[in-house]
Every structure is written in C-alpha cells, then in structure tokens.
Amino acid sequence: MPTTSSIYGWPLPELSDEPAGPEQLSELGLAIEDTVAGDGVITWTPQWTSSGSPKPANPASITGRYRVAQGWCDFGLSMTMGGATTGGVGIWAFVLPFSANAGVAEQVVIGMLVEPQVGLFPLHGLINGGNNLLYAYAPQGPAMYYPPLRQSDGGANSYIPVNAPGPVQTGGRVTFSGRYLVA
C-alpha cells in the first residue's frame, strides 16, 4: 500500500484497525485529493509584495482565481491602483496559491499593464522553481530587454515599466494569467 498519494504526496494513514480502517481512511484521502485536483475554480486574494522596504500597500482591489488539476495550477490575478496605493521599493512580486515545481528552474506567464489614459503594456511574470512568487517584468525598447516592474521614484501612484510614457494613475491595472507546473 502506498504511504503517500500519487499527485500531491499527501500522507495516507496506515492504521491497525483491520480490515476496514486503513482502507476507509485511504479512500477518504484519495477523495479529498480528487476534490482538490478537480475542475473547481477557487477564489483567492493574492498578496502583493516587493524586494525592498517599505512594501507596496493599499491597492484599490486585488483579486485572483485558480484551479489545480493534474499537477498544474491555472490562475488569473488582477490588481487595480487607487488614490492611496503606494508601490513600495524594489521588484514587484505577487504571492501565488502554490509553489512551482522545483524541478523546473523558471516558468513564465503573461500579463498586461492597463493604463486607462495611456494604453496597454505587455508584462511577463517569472516564477522560480520551488517558489510561490511571481515577479513582474516589462519589456523595454526594440532589444526586448526585460527590466523589473517597480515603483519608479518612491512617490504615490508612480508604478511604471521603463517603456511606459508615465506613471500608472488611479484605475490602472496589473493583470496576469497563465499556467504553471506545481506537482
């Protein structure tokens, strides 16, 4: 009898209550695993952080949804800037619901910076293996160099990729969606 479940490695109890005890608990564990690995979409509130101090704070809203199936996490998250939003110091990151598979060095997802008065700017998210942080990067210039997305000058409402013409104002959004390997 296996001591862990095949998909997530959850422990399967081994009891001495023969014959039905261990079988029933193993079935229960597998049923829970099937529920988590099923097609249900789960709502979560992503955390927004940065590599420096102070940390970013007070987004007008930040929402996320995810689904785990067959070792993959499909997700979407969106953060809207508000009048009291501050961007903190350093590279921006979003905390994902699960850590990425440690056997894959990096995984990449796509995103968009939406500035209602200016336009749309592509973003890429990098998830390091064994980590649950999505780091945000914005392409710059024709060479397509990807500097980190961060607050530009330490002032309020100053969220800017290097290629954007100005800071994201109240109502601007950072959105990511994608799939990453978790098992």
Backbone as JSON Lines, residues from 0, in Angstrom:
{"i":0,"aa":"M","n":[0.85,-1.18,0.0],"ca":[0.0,0.0,0.0],"c":[0.89,1.24,0.0]}
{"i":1,"aa":"P","n":[0.6,2.25,-0.87],"ca":[1.43,3.45,-0.89],"c":[1.28,4.25,0.41]}
{"i":2,"aa":"T","n":[2.35,4.94,0.8],"ca":[2.29,5.76,2.0],"c":[1.97,7.21,1.7]}
{"i":3,"aa":"T","n":[2.01,7.6,0.41],"ca":[1.62,8.95,0.02],"c":[0.76,8.87,-1.23]}
{"i":4,"aa":"S","n":[-0.05,9.9,-1.43],"ca":[-0.9,9.92,-2.62],"c":[-0.06,10.26,-3.84]}
{"i":5,"aa":"S","n":[-0.52,9.83,-5.0],"ca":[0.29,9.92,-6.21],"c":[0.43,11.33,-6.77]}
{"i":6,"aa":"I","n":[-0.55,12.2,-6.6],"ca":[-0.49,13.51,-7.23],"c":[0.17,14.55,-6.34]}
{"i":7,"aa":"Y","n":[-0.27,14.68,-5.08],"ca":[0.23,15.73,-4.21],"c":[1.13,15.24,-3.1]}
{"i":8,"aa":"G","n":[1.29,13.95,-2.95],"ca":[2.14,13.42,-1.9],"c":[1.52,13.53,-0.51]}
{"i":9,"aa":"W","n":[0.21,13.61,-0.43],"ca":[-0.46,13.66,0.88],"c":[-0.27,12.33,1.59]}
{"i":10,"aa":"P","n":[-0.06,12.35,2.9],"ca":[0.12,11.09,3.62],"c":[-1.17,10.28,3.65]}
{"i":11,"aa":"L","n":[-1.03,8.99,3.44],"ca":[-2.17,8.08,3.56],"c":[-2.0,7.32,4.87]}
{"i":12,"aa":"P","n":[-2.98,7.42,5.76],"ca":[-2.83,6.8,7.06],"c":[-2.76,5.27,6.97]}
{"i":13,"aa":"E","n":[-1.96,4.69,7.84],"ca":[-1.89,3.24,7.96],"c":[-2.31,2.91,9.39]}
{"i":14,"aa":"L","n":[-3.46,2.33,9.55],"ca":[-3.99,2.01,10.86],"c":[-4.0,0.51,11.07]}
{"i":15,"aa":"S","n":[-4.0,0.11,12.3],"ca":[-4.02,-1.32,12.6],"c":[-5.43,-1.85,12.76]}
{"i":16,"aa":"D","n":[-6.44,-1.03,12.49],"ca":[-7.84,-1.44,12.61],"c":[-8.23,-2.23,11.37]}
{"i":17,"aa":"E","n":[-7.81,-3.47,11.31],"ca":[-8.09,-4.32,10.15],"c":[-9.52,-4.8,10.18]}
{"i":18,"aa":"P","n":[-10.14,-5.12,9.09],"ca":[-9.63,-4.89,7.74],"c":[-10.06,-3.56,7.15]}
{"i":19,"aa":"A","n":[-11.1,-2.89,7.72],"ca":[-11.69,-1.75,7.01],"c":[-11.06,-0.41,7.35]}
{"i":20,"aa":"G","n":[-10.42,-0.25,8.5],"ca":[-9.91,1.06,8.93],"c":[-8.96,1.69,7.94]}
{"i":21,"aa":"P","n":[-7.84,1.05,7.63],"ca":[-6.9,1.67,6.69],"c":[-7.5,1.91,5.3]}
{"i":22,"aa":"E","n":[-8.3,0.98,4.83],"ca":[-8.89,1.14,3.5],"c":[-9.81,2.36,3.47]}
{"i":23,"aa":"Q","n":[-10.61,2.53,4.52],"ca":[-11.53,3.66,4.55],"c":[-10.79,4.99,4.61]}
{"i":24,"aa":"L","n":[-9.76,5.06,5.42],"ca":[-9.01,6.32,5.5],"c":[-8.24,6.6,4.23]}
{"i":25,"aa":"S","n":[-7.71,5.58,3.59],"ca":[-7.04,5.78,2.3],"c":[-8.01,6.29,1.26]}
{"i":26,"aa":"E","n":[-9.2,5.72,1.24],"ca":[-10.22,6.18,0.3],"c":[-10.61,7.62,0.59]}
{"i":27,"aa":"L","n":[-10.69,7.98,1.86],"ca":[-11.02,9.35,2.23],"c":[-9.93,10.3,1.73]}
{"i":28,"aa":"G","n":[-8.67,9.93,1.96],"ca":[-7.56,10.78,1.5],"c":[-7.58,10.96,0.0]}
{"i":29,"aa":"L","n":[-7.84,9.89,-0.73],"ca":[-7.89,9.98,-2.19],"c":[-9.09,10.8,-2.65]}
{"i":30,"aa":"A","n":[-10.19,10.7,-1.93],"ca":[-11.37,11.51,-2.28],"c":[-11.08,12.99,-2.08]}
{"i":31,"aa":"I","n":[-10.39,13.33,-1.0],"ca":[-10.02,14.73,-0.77],"c":[-9.1,15.2,-1.88]}
{"i":32,"aa":"E","n":[-8.15,14.38,-2.25],"ca":[-7.23,14.74,-3.32],"c":[-7.98,14.94,-4.63]}
{"i":33,"aa":"D","n":[-8.92,14.08,-4.95],"ca":[-9.7,14.24,-6.17],"c":[-10.47,15.55,-6.16]}
{"i":34,"aa":"T","n":[-10.96,15.96,-4.98],"ca":[-11.69,17.21,-4.87],"c":[-10.78,18.39,-5.17]}
{"i":35,"aa":"V","n":[-9.59,18.4,-4.57],"ca":[-8.66,19.5,-4.79],"c":[-8.18,19.53,-6.24]}
{"i":36,"aa":"A","n":[-7.95,18.35,-6.81],"ca":[-7.44,18.28,-8.18],"c":[-8.54,18.39,-9.23]}
{"i":37,"aa":"G","n":[-9.77,18.57,-8.79],"ca":[-10.89,18.62,-9.72],"c":[-10.96,19.91,-10.5]}
{"i":38,"aa":"D","n":[-12.08,20.14,-11.15],"ca":[-12.24,21.28,-12.04],"c":[-12.75,22.54,-11.34]}
{"i":39,"aa":"G","n":[-12.94,22.5,-10.04],"ca":[-13.48,23.66,-9.33],"c":[-12.53,24.84,-9.33]}
{"i":40,"aa":"V","n":[-13.05,26.01,-9.61],"ca":[-12.27,27.24,-9.59],"c":[-12.41,27.85,-8.2]}
{"i":41,"aa":"I","n":[-11.3,28.25,-7.63],"ca":[-11.27,28.78,-6.26],"c":[-10.86,30.24,-6.3]}
{"i":42,"aa":"T","n":[-11.55,31.07,-5.54],"ca":[-11.22,32.49,-5.43],"c":[-10.21,32.67,-4.31]}
{"i":43,"aa":"W","n":[-9.19,33.5,-4.56],"ca":[-8.22,33.81,-3.51],"c":[-7.8,35.27,-3.64]}
{"i":44,"aa":"T","n":[-7.27,35.83,-2.55],"ca":[-6.78,37.2,-2.56],"c":[-5.26,37.16,-2.6]}
{"i":45,"aa":"P","n":[-4.66,37.44,-3.76],"ca":[-3.19,37.41,-3.85],"c":[-2.58,38.5,-2.95]}
{"i":46,"aa":"Q","n":[-1.41,38.22,-2.45],"ca":[-0.65,39.22,-1.72],"c":[0.31,39.9,-2.69]}
{"i":47,"aa":"W","n":[0.51,41.2,-2.51],"ca":[1.41,41.98,-3.35],"c":[2.58,42.39,-2.48]}
{"i":48,"aa":"T","n":[3.79,42.16,-2.95],"ca":[4.96,42.49,-2.15],"c":[6.06,43.03,-3.07]}
{"i":49,"aa":"S","n":[7.21,43.35,-2.49],"ca":[8.35,43.82,-3.27],"c":[9.63,43.35,-2.61]}
{"i":50,"aa":"S","n":[10.75,43.5,-3.34],"ca":[12.03,43.02,-2.84],"c":[12.66,43.96,-1.82]}
{"i":51,"aa":"G","n":[12.16,45.17,-1.67],"ca":[12.74,46.13,-0.73],"c":[11.78,46.5,0.39]}
{"i":52,"aa":"S","n":[12.11,47.57,1.08],"ca":[11.26,48.06,2.17],"c":[11.19,49.58,2.04]}
{"i":53,"aa":"P","n":[10.01,50.2,2.17],"ca":[8.74,49.6,2.59],"c":[8.1,48.79,1.47]}
{"i":54,"aa":"K","n":[7.19,47.92,1.87],"ca":[6.44,47.09,0.93],"c":[5.33,47.91,0.29]}
{"i":55,"aa":"P","n":[4.86,47.5,-0.9],"ca":[3.72,48.2,-1.51],"c":[2.46,48.0,-0.67]}
{"i":56,"aa":"A","n":[1.53,48.93,-0.79],"ca":[0.34,48.85,0.06],"c":[-0.87,49.51,-0.59]}
{"i":57,"aa":"N","n":[-2.03,49.15,-0.09],"ca":[-3.32,49.79,-0.38],"c":[-3.77,49.78,-1.84]}
{"i":58,"aa":"P","n":[-3.69,48.63,-2.54],"ca":[-4.31,48.63,-3.87],"c":[-5.81,48.85,-3.72]}
{"i":59,"aa":"A","n":[-6.42,49.46,-4.72],"ca":[-7.87,49.65,-4.67],"c":[-8.57,48.31,-4.63]}
{"i":60,"aa":"S","n":[-8.03,47.33,-5.37],"ca":[-8.55,45.96,-5.3],"c":[-7.48,45.01,-5.82]}
{"i":61,"aa":"I","n":[-7.52,43.79,-5.32],"ca":[-6.64,42.74,-5.82],"c":[-7.41,41.43,-5.68]}
{"i":62,"aa":"T","n":[-7.6,40.76,-6.81],"ca":[-8.4,39.54,-6.81],"c":[-7.69,38.46,-7.62]}
{"i":63,"aa":"G","n":[-8.04,37.23,-7.33],"ca":[-7.47,36.13,-8.08],"c":[-8.38,34.92,-8.07]}
{"i":64,"aa":"R","n":[-8.2,34.08,-9.05],"ca":[-8.92,32.81,-9.14],"c":[-7.94,31.78,-9.65]}
{"i":65,"aa":"Y","n":[-8.07,30.55,-9.16],"ca":[-7.18,29.5,-9.63],"c":[-7.9,28.16,-9.63]}
{"i":66,"aa":"R","n":[-7.29,27.22,-10.33],"ca":[-7.79,25.85,-10.41],"c":[-6.57,24.95,-10.5]}
{"i":67,"aa":"V","n":[-6.56,23.88,-9.72],"ca":[-5.47,22.91,-9.77],"c":[-6.01,21.62,-10.37]}
{"i":68,"aa":"A","n":[-5.33,21.11,-11.36],"ca":[-5.72,19.84,-11.99],"c":[-4.49,19.18,-12.58]}
{"i":69,"aa":"Q","n":[-4.32,17.92,-12.29],"ca":[-3.28,17.09,-12.88],"c":[-1.89,17.7,-12.77]}
{"i":70,"aa":"G","n":[-1.6,18.29,-11.62],"ca":[-0.28,18.84,-11.36],"c":[-0.03,20.24,-11.88]}
{"i":71,"aa":"W","n":[-1.04,20.88,-12.45],"ca":[-0.92,22.23,-12.99],"c":[-1.83,23.18,-12.23]}
{"i":72,"aa":"C","n":[-1.4,24.41,-12.07],"ca":[-2.24,25.46,-11.5],"c":[-2.52,26.49,-12.59]}
{"i":73,"aa":"D","n":[-3.79,26.63,-12.96],"ca":[-4.22,27.68,-13.88],"c":[-4.7,28.84,-13.01]}
{"i":74,"aa":"F","n":[-4.29,30.06,-13.32],"ca":[-4.65,31.17,-12.44],"c":[-4.84,32.46,-13.23]}
{"i":75,"aa":"G","n":[-5.5,33.4,-12.6],"ca":[-5.61,34.76,-13.09],"c":[-5.62,35.68,-11.88]}
{"i":76,"aa":"L","n":[-4.95,36.81,-11.98],"ca":[-4.98,37.8,-10.9],"c":[-5.02,39.18,-11.5]}
{"i":77,"aa":"S","n":[-5.64,40.1,-10.79],"ca":[-5.74,41.47,-11.26],"c":[-5.67,42.41,-10.07]}
{"i":78,"aa":"M","n":[-4.85,43.45,-10.21],"ca":[-4.72,44.46,-9.16],"c":[-5.02,45.82,-9.78]}
{"i":79,"aa":"T","n":[-5.89,46.58,-9.13],"ca":[-6.25,47.92,-9.57],"c":[-5.63,48.94,-8.61]}
{"i":80,"aa":"M","n":[-5.0,49.96,-9.17],"ca":[-4.39,51.01,-8.37],"c":[-5.45,51.99,-7.9]}
{"i":81,"aa":"G","n":[-5.26,52.52,-6.71],"ca":[-6.17,53.52,-6.17],"c":[-5.42,54.78,-5.76]}
{"i":82,"aa":"G","n":[-6.14,55.77,-5.28],"ca":[-5.54,57.04,-4.87],"c":[-4.6,56.89,-3.7]}
{"i":83,"aa":"A","n":[-4.8,55.88,-2.83],"ca":[-3.95,55.69,-1.66],"c":[-2.91,54.58,-1.86]}
{"i":84,"aa":"T","n":[-2.8,54.04,-3.07],"ca":[-1.87,52.95,-3.34],"c":[-0.44,53.48,-3.33]}
{"i":85,"aa":"T","n":[0.44,52.75,-2.65],"ca":[1.87,53.07,-2.69],"c":[2.6,51.83,-3.2]}
{"i":86,"aa":"G","n":[3.65,52.03,-3.98],"ca":[4.31,50.94,-4.67],"c":[5.48,50.32,-3.95]}
{"i":87,"aa":"G","n":[5.87,50.84,-2.78],"ca":[6.99,50.25,-2.07],"c":[8.29,50.47,-2.81]}
{"i":88,"aa":"V","n":[9.3,49.66,-2.45],"ca":[10.63,49.76,-3.03],"c":[11.04,48.39,-3.56]}
{"i":89,"aa":"G","n":[11.62,48.36,-4.74],"ca":[12.14,47.11,-5.28],"c":[11.22,46.45,-6.28]}
{"i":90,"aa":"I","n":[11.64,45.25,-6.71],"ca":[10.91,44.49,-7.73],"c":[9.57,44.02,-7.17]}
{"i":91,"aa":"W","n":[8.51,44.2,-7.93],"ca":[7.19,43.75,-7.5],"c":[7.06,42.24,-7.65]}
{"i":92,"aa":"A","n":[6.31,41.65,-6.72],"ca":[6.01,40.22,-6.78],"c":[4.6,39.99,-6.26]}
{"i":93,"aa":"F","n":[3.97,38.93,-6.74],"ca":[2.65,38.51,-6.28],"c":[2.78,37.09,-5.75]}
{"i":94,"aa":"V","n":[2.15,36.83,-4.6],"ca":[2.22,35.51,-3.98],"c":[1.14,34.63,-4.61]}
{"i":95,"aa":"L","n":[1.58,33.52,-5.22],"ca":[0.68,32.58,-5.88],"c":[0.15,31.55,-4.89]}
{"i":96,"aa":"P","n":[-0.94,30.85,-5.24],"ca":[-1.55,29.92,-4.28],"c":[-0.71,28.68,-3.98]}
{"i":97,"aa":"F","n":[0.22,28.29,-4.87],"ca":[1.05,27.11,-4.67],"c":[2.46,27.4,-5.15]}
{"i":98,"aa":"S","n":[3.43,26.7,-4.59],"ca":[4.81,26.8,-5.08],"c":[4.93,26.08,-6.42]}
{"i":99,"aa":"A","n":[5.8,26.61,-7.26],"ca":[6.07,25.98,-8.55],"c":[6.93,24.73,-8.34]}
{"i":100,"aa":"N","n":[6.86,23.84,-9.29],"ca":[7.64,22.62,-9.25],"c":[9.13,22.97,-9.18]}
{"i":101,"aa":"A","n":[9.83,22.39,-8.2],"ca":[11.25,22.69,-8.0],"c":[12.13,22.12,-9.11]}
{"i":102,"aa":"G","n":[11.62,21.15,-9.88],"ca":[12.39,20.53,-10.95],"c":[12.49,21.37,-12.2]}
{"i":103,"aa":"V","n":[11.74,22.46,-12.28],"ca":[11.79,23.37,-13.42],"c":[12.37,24.69,-12.91]}
{"i":104,"aa":"A","n":[13.5,25.12,-13.46],"ca":[14.2,26.29,-12.94],"c":[13.33,27.55,-12.93]}
{"i":105,"aa":"E","n":[12.71,27.86,-14.05],"ca":[11.81,29.01,-14.15],"c":[10.62,28.66,-15.02]}
{"i":106,"aa":"Q","n":[9.49,29.3,-14.71],"ca":[8.3,29.21,-15.54],"c":[7.84,30.63,-15.82]}
{"i":107,"aa":"V","n":[7.28,30.87,-17.02],"ca":[6.92,32.22,-17.45],"c":[5.43,32.27,-17.77]}
{"i":108,"aa":"V","n":[4.78,33.35,-17.33],"ca":[3.37,33.61,-17.65],"c":[3.28,35.03,-18.23]}
{"i":109,"aa":"I","n":[2.15,35.35,-18.83],"ca":[2.0,36.67,-19.45],"c":[1.09,37.57,-18.61]}
{"i":110,"aa":"G","n":[1.26,38.87,-18.83],"ca":[0.45,39.84,-18.12],"c":[0.28,41.09,-18.95]}
{"i":111,"aa":"M","n":[-0.42,42.05,-18.36],"ca":[-0.68,43.31,-19.05],"c":[-0.77,44.42,-17.99]}
{"i":112,"aa":"L","n":[-0.15,45.54,-18.3],"ca":[-0.33,46.77,-17.53],"c":[-1.33,47.6,-18.31]}
{"i":113,"aa":"V","n":[-2.45,47.91,-17.71],"ca":[-3.51,48.66,-18.37],"c":[-3.54,50.06,-17.76]}
{"i":114,"aa":"E","n":[-3.2,51.05,-18.55],"ca":[-3.23,52.44,-18.12],"c":[-4.36,53.12,-18.89]}
{"i":115,"aa":"P","n":[-5.51,53.36,-18.25],"ca":[-6.68,53.84,-18.99],"c":[-6.45,55.09,-19.84]}
{"i":116,"aa":"Q","n":[-5.61,56.01,-19.39],"ca":[-5.4,57.24,-20.15],"c":[-4.27,57.13,-21.17]}
{"i":117,"aa":"V","n":[-3.49,56.03,-21.13],"ca":[-2.3,55.95,-21.97],"c":[-2.34,54.76,-22.93]}
{"i":118,"aa":"G","n":[-2.57,53.56,-22.4],"ca":[-2.58,52.39,-23.27],"c":[-2.29,51.1,-22.52]}
{"i":119,"aa":"L","n":[-1.95,50.08,-23.29],"ca":[-1.67,48.76,-22.75],"c":[-0.18,48.46,-22.92]}
{"i":120,"aa":"F","n":[0.41,47.83,-21.9],"ca":[1.82,47.49,-21.94],"c":[1.97,46.02,-21.56]}
{"i":121,"aa":"P","n":[2.68,45.22,-22.38],"ca":[2.83,43.8,-22.06],"c":[3.74,43.61,-20.85]}
{"i":122,"aa":"L","n":[3.45,42.57,-20.09],"ca":[4.27,42.18,-18.95],"c":[4.56,40.69,-19.05]}
{"i":123,"aa":"H","n":[5.62,40.26,-18.43],"ca":[5.9,38.84,-18.27],"c":[6.11,38.59,-16.78]}
{"i":124,"aa":"G","n":[5.65,37.43,-16.33],"ca":[5.84,37.02,-14.95],"c":[6.79,35.85,-14.89]}
{"i":125,"aa":"L","n":[7.72,35.88,-13.97],"ca":[8.69,34.81,-13.79],"c":[8.45,34.15,-12.44]}
{"i":126,"aa":"I","n":[8.31,32.82,-12.46],"ca":[8.11,32.03,-11.25],"c":[9.31,31.09,-11.15]}
{"i":127,"aa":"N","n":[10.12,31.25,-10.12],"ca":[11.29,30.39,-9.93],"c":[10.86,29.05,-9.35]}
{"i":128,"aa":"G","n":[11.55,27.99,-9.75],"ca":[11.24,26.65,-9.27],"c":[11.28,26.56,-7.75]}
{"i":129,"aa":"G","n":[10.28,25.89,-7.16],"ca":[10.19,25.73,-5.72],"c":[9.7,26.96,-4.98]}
{"i":130,"aa":"N","n":[9.28,27.99,-5.72],"ca":[8.88,29.26,-5.12],"c":[7.44,29.57,-5.48]}
{"i":131,"aa":"N","n":[6.76,30.37,-4.66],"ca":[5.39,30.76,-4.98],"c":[5.26,32.26,-5.27]}
{"i":132,"aa":"L","n":[6.37,32.91,-5.65],"ca":[6.33,34.31,-6.0],"c":[6.39,34.49,-7.52]}
{"i":133,"aa":"L","n":[5.51,35.33,-8.04],"ca":[5.52,35.71,-9.45],"c":[6.14,37.11,-9.51]}
{"i":134,"aa":"Y","n":[7.31,37.23,-10.14],"ca":[7.98,38.51,-10.29],"c":[7.56,39.13,-11.62]}
{"i":135,"aa":"A","n":[7.23,40.43,-11.6],"ca":[6.72,41.12,-12.78],"c":[7.84,41.84,-13.53]}
{"i":136,"aa":"Y","n":[7.87,41.65,-14.88],"ca":[8.86,42.3,-15.74],"c":[8.16,42.93,-16.93]}
{"i":137,"aa":"A","n":[8.71,44.06,-17.41],"ca":[8.14,44.78,-18.55],"c":[9.2,44.93,-19.64]}
{"i":138,"aa":"P","n":[8.86,44.61,-20.92],"ca":[9.85,44.75,-21.99],"c":[10.2,46.21,-22.24]}
{"i":139,"aa":"Q","n":[11.45,46.43,-22.66],"ca":[11.91,47.79,-22.93],"c":[12.58,47.84,-24.29]}
{"i":140,"aa":"G","n":[12.13,48.73,-25.14],"ca":[12.79,49.02,-26.4],"c":[12.82,47.88,-27.39]}
{"i":141,"aa":"P","n":[13.44,48.12,-28.55],"ca":[13.46,47.12,-29.62],"c":[14.29,45.89,-29.28]}
{"i":142,"aa":"A","n":[15.23,46.0,-28.34],"ca":[16.05,44.84,-27.96],"c":[15.28,43.88,-27.05]}
{"i":143,"aa":"M","n":[14.11,44.29,-26.6],"ca":[13.24,43.47,-25.75],"c":[13.93,43.04,-24.46]}
{"i":144,"aa":"Y","n":[14.71,43.91,-23.87],"ca":[15.27,43.69,-22.54],"c":[14.12,43.79,-21.54]}
{"i":145,"aa":"Y","n":[14.1,42.97,-20.5],"ca":[13.0,42.93,-19.55],"c":[13.44,43.4,-18.16]}
{"i":146,"aa":"P","n":[13.38,44.7,-17.88],"ca":[13.66,45.15,-16.52],"c":[12.46,44.86,-15.61]}
{"i":147,"aa":"P","n":[12.7,44.8,-14.29],"ca":[11.6,44.52,-13.37],"c":[10.59,45.66,-13.3]}
{"i":148,"aa":"L","n":[9.34,45.28,-13.05],"ca":[8.28,46.27,-12.83],"c":[8.39,46.71,-11.38]}
{"i":149,"aa":"R","n":[8.48,48.0,-11.17],"ca":[8.66,48.54,-9.82],"c":[8.16,49.96,-9.78]}
{"i":150,"aa":"Q","n":[8.12,50.5,-8.58],"ca":[7.78,51.92,-8.44],"c":[8.98,52.72,-8.92]}
{"i":151,"aa":"S","n":[8.74,53.79,-9.69],"ca":[9.85,54.49,-10.34],"c":[10.57,55.47,-9.43]}
{"i":152,"aa":"D","n":[9.86,56.16,-8.54],"ca":[10.54,57.23,-7.81],"c":[10.2,57.3,-6.33]}
{"i":153,"aa":"G","n":[9.5,56.29,-5.81],"ca":[9.15,56.29,-4.4],"c":[7.91,57.11,-4.07]}
{"i":154,"aa":"G","n":[7.33,57.8,-5.05],"ca":[6.14,58.59,-4.78],"c":[4.87,57.78,-4.99]}
{"i":155,"aa":"A","n":[3.77,58.28,-4.46],"ca":[2.5,57.59,-4.62],"c":[2.09,57.58,-6.09]}
{"i":156,"aa":"N","n":[1.39,56.54,-6.52],"ca":[0.88,56.4,-7.89],"c":[1.98,56.54,-8.94]}
{"i":157,"aa":"S","n":[3.11,55.9,-8.71],"ca":[4.22,56.01,-9.63],"c":[4.7,54.63,-10.05]}
{"i":158,"aa":"Y","n":[3.81,53.81,-10.6],"ca":[4.12,52.44,-10.99],"c":[4.4,52.45,-12.47]}
{"i":159,"aa":"I","n":[5.61,52.09,-12.85],"ca":[5.97,52.37,-14.23],"c":[6.98,51.36,-14.76]}
{"i":160,"aa":"P","n":[6.69,50.71,-15.87],"ca":[7.76,49.99,-16.55],"c":[8.59,51.02,-17.32]}
{"i":161,"aa":"V","n":[9.81,50.7,-17.58],"ca":[10.71,51.66,-18.19],"c":[10.2,52.15,-19.55]}
{"i":162,"aa":"N","n":[9.44,51.33,-20.28],"ca":[8.99,51.74,-21.61],"c":[7.68,52.53,-21.59]}
{"i":163,"aa":"A","n":[7.04,52.7,-20.43],"ca":[5.77,53.43,-20.36],"c":[6.04,54.94,-20.39]}
{"i":164,"aa":"P","n":[5.11,55.71,-20.95],"ca":[5.32,57.16,-21.04],"c":[5.09,57.89,-19.73]}
{"i":165,"aa":"G","n":[4.52,57.26,-18.74],"ca":[4.27,57.93,-17.46],"c":[3.75,56.96,-16.44]}
{"i":166,"aa":"P","n":[3.6,57.4,-15.19],"ca":[3.15,56.5,-14.13],"c":[1.7,56.05,-14.32]}
{"i":167,"aa":"V","n":[1.4,54.88,-13.8],"ca":[0.03,54.39,-13.83],"c":[-0.78,55.19,-12.83]}
{"i":168,"aa":"Q","n":[-1.89,55.7,-13.26],"ca":[-2.73,56.53,-12.41],"c":[-3.79,55.67,-11.73]}
{"i":169,"aa":"T","n":[-4.56,56.29,-10.87],"ca":[-5.68,55.62,-10.22],"c":[-6.55,54.98,-11.29]}
{"i":170,"aa":"G","n":[-6.91,53.72,-11.09],"ca":[-7.7,52.98,-12.05],"c":[-6.86,52.11,-12.98]}
{"i":171,"aa":"G","n":[-5.56,52.3,-12.99],"ca":[-4.68,51.44,-13.77],"c":[-4.63,50.04,-13.17]}
{"i":172,"aa":"R","n":[-4.37,49.03,-14.02],"ca":[-4.4,47.64,-13.55],"c":[-3.16,46.89,-13.98]}
{"i":173,"aa":"V","n":[-2.74,45.97,-13.12],"ca":[-1.73,44.97,-13.45],"c":[-2.45,43.64,-13.42]}
{"i":174,"aa":"T","n":[-2.4,42.9,-14.53],"ca":[-3.13,41.64,-14.66],"c":[-2.19,40.56,-15.17]}
{"i":175,"aa":"F","n":[-2.28,39.38,-14.57],"ca":[-1.52,38.21,-15.03],"c":[-2.46,37.02,-15.14]}
{"i":176,"aa":"S","n":[-2.19,36.16,-16.11],"ca":[-2.91,34.88,-16.18],"c":[-1.98,33.86,-16.8]}
{"i":177,"aa":"G","n":[-2.19,32.61,-16.44],"ca":[-1.34,31.58,-17.02],"c":[-1.48,30.26,-16.3]}
{"i":178,"aa":"R","n":[-0.52,29.4,-16.57],"ca":[-0.49,28.05,-16.03],"c":[0.94,27.74,-15.64]}
{"i":179,"aa":"Y","n":[1.1,27.12,-14.45],"ca":[2.44,26.71,-14.05],"c":[2.38,25.35,-13.39]}
{"i":180,"aa":"L","n":[3.46,24.59,-13.55],"ca":[3.56,23.23,-13.04],"c":[3.82,23.27,-11.54]}
{"i":181,"aa":"V","n":[2.98,22.57,-10.77],"ca":[3.13,22.56,-9.32],"c":[3.55,21.2,-8.79]}
{"i":182,"aa":"A","n":[3.21,20.11,-9.48],"ca":[3.5,18.76,-8.96],"c":[4.88,18.3,-9.38]}
